[in-house]
Amino acid sequence: MDPSLVFLICNTGVLPFWLLLAVAPHWIWTQRLVHSVLVPVLLGGVYLWGVVTAPALPEGGGFGSLEAVMLLFTVPQGVLIGWVHYLVFDLFIGAWEVRDAKRHDIPHLALVPCLFFTLMLGPIGLLMYCALRGFMRRSATLVEA
């Protein structure tokens, strides 16, 4: 299968789940779809397919240096695998933010910008949520006392 097509399907395929987190976080179907293992398992399958069917690593490609990682991203399937990795973990973190905010009575409207930034710039959205949670709870810890 063409990596560009798989990229398009995965990239647009996660958007409805993000929309559910933003506009209907407590709806039964959001719970069943986004807070289940469905999406991570589907994307994990795509990730596995990408790894198994990827061509041989480019000469010098690997994880031992920035230059070696950059070489991995010189082939379309390498970029696809990396992007699916981001999609899985960003959505996982976004779903966790929604569940955690509900547990701690953080208003959903305050969470929505964090979700946007988690979708667009993963760690920045998580950082924003942690700051919001710390401000709202007056605590810098993520564990219960």
C-alpha positions as CSV (number, residue, x, y, z in Angstrom):
1,M,0.0,0.0,0.0
2,D,1.2,3.5,-0.8
3,P,2.7,5.3,2.3
4,S,1.1,8.6,1.2
5,L,-2.4,7.0,1.2
6,V,-1.8,5.4,4.5
7,F,-0.6,8.7,5.9
8,L,-3.7,10.5,4.6
9,I,-6.0,7.8,6.0
10,C,-4.4,7.8,9.5
11,N,-3.9,11.6,9.7
12,T,-7.5,12.4,8.8
13,G,-8.8,9.3,10.5
14,V,-7.9,10.5,14.0
15,L,-9.6,13.9,13.6
16,P,-13.2,12.6,14.5
17,F,-11.8,11.2,17.7
18,W,-10.2,14.5,18.6
19,L,-13.5,16.3,17.8
20,L,-15.3,13.9,20.1
21,L,-12.8,14.7,22.9
22,A,-13.3,18.4,22.4
23,V,-17.1,18.7,21.9
24,A,-18.6,15.5,23.5
25,P,-16.1,14.2,26.0
26,H,-18.6,12.4,28.2
27,W,-20.9,11.0,25.5
28,I,-21.3,7.3,25.6
29,W,-19.8,6.9,22.1
30,T,-16.8,9.0,23.0
31,Q,-16.2,6.6,25.9
32,R,-16.6,3.6,23.7
33,L,-14.4,4.8,20.9
34,V,-11.8,7.2,22.2
35,H,-11.3,5.9,25.7
36,S,-11.1,2.3,24.6
37,V,-8.2,0.5,23.0
38,L,-9.8,0.6,19.6
39,V,-7.8,3.6,18.1
40,P,-4.4,2.7,19.6
41,V,-4.8,-0.9,18.4
42,L,-5.8,0.1,14.9
43,L,-3.0,2.6,14.6
44,G,-0.6,0.2,16.3
45,G,-1.5,-2.3,13.6
46,V,-0.6,0.3,11.0
47,Y,2.6,1.0,12.8
48,L,3.5,-2.7,12.9
49,W,2.7,-3.0,9.2
50,G,5.0,-0.1,8.5
51,V,7.8,-1.5,10.5
52,V,7.5,-5.0,9.0
53,T,7.2,-3.9,5.4
54,A,9.7,-1.0,5.5
55,P,12.6,-1.2,3.2
56,A,16.0,-1.7,4.6
57,L,17.3,1.1,6.7
58,P,19.2,3.8,4.8
59,E,22.9,3.5,5.2
60,G,23.8,4.9,8.6
61,G,20.2,5.2,9.7
62,G,19.3,4.3,13.3
63,F,18.6,5.7,16.7
64,G,22.1,6.4,18.0
65,S,22.5,10.0,16.9
66,L,20.5,12.9,15.5
67,E,22.1,12.3,12.1
68,A,21.2,8.6,12.1
69,V,17.5,9.4,13.0
70,M,17.4,12.1,10.3
71,L,18.4,9.4,7.8
72,L,15.5,7.2,8.8
73,F,13.2,10.1,7.8
74,T,14.6,10.3,4.3
75,V,12.3,7.5,3.2
76,P,8.5,7.8,3.0
77,Q,7.8,4.7,5.1
78,G,10.2,6.0,7.8
79,V,8.2,9.3,8.0
80,L,4.9,7.4,8.0
81,I,6.0,5.2,10.9
82,G,7.2,8.2,12.9
83,W,4.0,10.1,12.2
84,V,1.7,7.2,13.3
85,H,3.8,7.0,16.4
86,Y,2.9,10.7,17.1
87,L,-0.8,10.1,16.3
88,V,-1.1,7.2,18.7
89,F,0.6,8.9,21.7
90,D,-0.9,12.3,21.2
91,L,-4.4,10.9,21.1
92,F,-3.7,8.7,24.1
93,I,-2.5,11.8,26.0
94,G,-5.5,13.8,24.9
95,A,-7.9,11.1,26.1
96,W,-6.0,11.0,29.4
97,E,-6.3,14.7,29.8
98,V,-10.1,14.5,29.4
99,R,-10.4,11.7,31.9
100,D,-8.1,13.4,34.4
101,A,-9.8,16.7,34.1
102,K,-13.2,15.1,34.8
103,R,-11.8,13.3,37.9
104,H,-10.5,16.6,39.2
105,D,-13.5,18.8,38.2
106,I,-11.5,20.9,35.8
107,P,-14.0,22.7,33.5
108,H,-14.0,21.2,30.1
109,L,-13.8,24.6,28.3
110,A,-10.6,25.3,30.1
111,L,-9.2,22.0,28.8
112,V,-10.1,22.5,25.1
113,P,-7.1,24.7,24.3
114,C,-4.9,22.1,25.9
115,L,-6.4,19.5,23.6
116,F,-5.8,21.6,20.6
117,F,-2.2,22.0,21.4
118,T,-1.8,18.3,22.3
119,L,-3.2,17.5,18.8
120,M,-0.9,20.0,17.1
121,L,2.2,20.2,19.3
122,G,1.9,17.2,21.6
123,P,4.3,18.0,24.5
124,I,3.2,21.7,24.6
125,G,-0.4,20.7,25.0
126,L,0.5,18.3,27.8
127,L,2.6,21.0,29.4
128,M,-0.4,23.4,29.2
129,Y,-2.6,20.8,30.8
130,C,-0.2,20.1,33.6
131,A,0.0,23.9,34.2
132,L,-3.8,24.2,34.2
133,R,-4.2,21.2,36.5
134,G,-1.6,22.6,38.9
135,F,-3.3,26.0,38.9
136,M,-6.8,24.5,39.4
137,R,-5.7,22.0,42.0
138,R,-3.0,24.1,43.6
139,S,-0.7,21.1,43.4
140,A,2.3,20.2,41.2
141,T,1.9,16.5,41.5
142,L,0.0,14.1,39.2
143,V,-0.5,11.5,41.9
144,E,-3.2,11.6,44.6
145,A,-2.2,12.4,48.1
